[in-house]
Amino acid sequence: MCRSESHRIVLQIGGSIAAFKAAALASKLVSEGYELQCILSEGGRRFIGESTFEGLTGRPVLGDIFSAGRALDHIALADWADLILLYPASANRICRLRSGLADDLIGALFLANNFRKPWWIAPAMNINMLRHPAVSQALEILGGWGCRVLPTGRGRQACGSEGEGRLLEPDDTFKLIREHFA
Ligand SMILES: Cc1cc2nc3c(=O)[nH]c(=O)nc-3n(C[C@H](O)[C@H](O)[C@H](O)COP(=O)(O)O)c2cc1C
């Protein structure tokens, strides 16, 4: 619980079939007193709508780095946040972060933050995507730079495969966040 002291979390939602789980996590965090700012990636918007997160958090969802009046969000959010979480993190996003691409808000925030605030990555993808050297090596590099890569779960995946790569469940992610701030 964090009701006595507000903790600020940037929740970035990537383009995975598991994006709906971010709504459950956002709901839990808000109900436990955390302050949330959500960012939807271009891919994330194909899976879940921004009204869901605006409704849950009471804050407009960010995403477009070129929106009028929002040009310095990538700088301001790194100052504002206590924790920055990418949940779910797609294979595409993981490889982009590893390359330092900053052509959207998530990429620009990653560089502007430069590990001043904790940056967590919760991968969610098909087992073969997760095992691909492009992705597995990117995760190793990101971990070596200082990102916390959350474990994936095992089980049946949306595509029908069995194995690793399922997004860490919202309740388990919430527990890690609570422990982090304890
Ligand atoms: C139905 C569907 C489900 C997908 N699920 C995943 C997924 O779970 N993980 C993943 O890495 N990519 C998945 N993809 C591919 C990503 O959505 C795609 O690479 C996208 O560009 C990622 O967006 P982002 O970079 O904004 O996260 C899926 C694509 C489709 C059409």
The ligand as an SDF file (V2000), in Angstrom:
LIG
                    3D

 31 33  0  0  0  0  0  0  0  0999 V2000
   -2.9600   -9.9160  -33.1190 C   0  0  0  0  0  0  0  0  0  0  0  0
   -1.5440   -9.5060  -32.8850 C   0  0  0  0  0  0  0  0  0  0  0  0
   -0.9390   -9.8070  -31.6850 C   0  0  0  0  0  0  0  0  0  0  0  0
    0.3760   -9.4490  -31.4400 C   0  0  0  0  0  0  0  0  0  0  0  0
    0.9310   -9.7470  -30.2370 N   0  0  0  0  0  0  0  0  0  0  0  0
    2.2130   -9.4430  -30.0100 C   0  0  0  0  0  0  0  0  0  0  0  0
    2.8030   -9.7780  -28.7660 C   0  0  0  0  0  0  0  0  0  0  0  0
    2.1770  -10.3190  -27.8640 O   0  0  0  0  0  0  0  0  0  0  0  0
    4.0950   -9.4560  -28.5930 N   0  0  0  0  0  0  0  0  0  0  0  0
    4.8470   -8.8330  -29.5500 C   0  0  0  0  0  0  0  0  0  0  0  0
    6.0200   -8.5910  -29.3290 O   0  0  0  0  0  0  0  0  0  0  0  0
    4.2990   -8.4720  -30.7410 N   0  0  0  0  0  0  0  0  0  0  0  0
    3.0020   -8.7640  -30.9740 C   0  0  0  0  0  0  0  0  0  0  0  0
    2.4350   -8.4040  -32.1680 N   0  0  0  0  0  0  0  0  0  0  0  0
    3.2240   -7.5850  -33.1280 C   0  0  0  0  0  0  0  0  0  0  0  0
    3.2710   -6.1330  -32.6240 C   0  0  0  0  0  0  0  0  0  0  0  0
    1.9750   -5.6570  -32.3750 O   0  0  0  0  0  0  0  0  0  0  0  0
    4.0010   -5.2030  -33.6310 C   0  0  0  0  0  0  0  0  0  0  0  0
    5.3550   -5.5810  -33.7230 O   0  0  0  0  0  0  0  0  0  0  0  0
    3.8860   -3.7460  -33.2000 C   0  0  0  0  0  0  0  0  0  0  0  0
    4.5500   -2.9520  -34.1620 O   0  0  0  0  0  0  0  0  0  0  0  0
    4.4850   -3.4600  -31.8340 C   0  0  0  0  0  0  0  0  0  0  0  0
    4.1300   -2.1680  -31.4510 O   0  0  0  0  0  0  0  0  0  0  0  0
    4.9870   -1.2920  -30.4140 P   0  0  0  0  0  0  0  0  0  0  0  0
    6.3700   -1.2250  -30.9890 O   0  0  0  0  0  0  0  0  0  0  0  0
    4.2800    0.0070  -30.3830 O   0  0  0  0  0  0  0  0  0  0  0  0
    4.9650   -2.0220  -29.1120 O   0  0  0  0  0  0  0  0  0  0  0  0
    1.1150   -8.7470  -32.4270 C   0  0  0  0  0  0  0  0  0  0  0  0
    0.4870   -8.4070  -33.6280 C   0  0  0  0  0  0  0  0  0  0  0  0
   -0.8170   -8.7690  -33.8510 C   0  0  0  0  0  0  0  0  0  0  0  0
   -1.4740   -8.3660  -35.1560 C   0  0  0  0  0  0  0  0  0  0  0  0
  1  2  1  0
  2  3  1  0
  2 30  2  0
  3  4  2  0
  4  5  1  0
  4 28  1  0
  5  6  2  0
  6  7  1  0
  6 13  1  0
  7  8  2  0
  7  9  1  0
  9 10  1  0
 10 11  2  0
 10 12  1  0
 12 13  2  0
 13 14  1  0
 14 15  1  0
 14 28  1  0
 15 16  1  0
 16 17  1  0
 16 18  1  0
 18 19  1  0
 18 20  1  0
 20 21  1  0
 20 22  1  0
 22 23  1  0
 23 24  1  0
 24 25  2  0
 24 26  1  0
 24 27  1  0
 28 29  2  0
 29 30  1  0
 30 31  1  0
M  END
$$$$
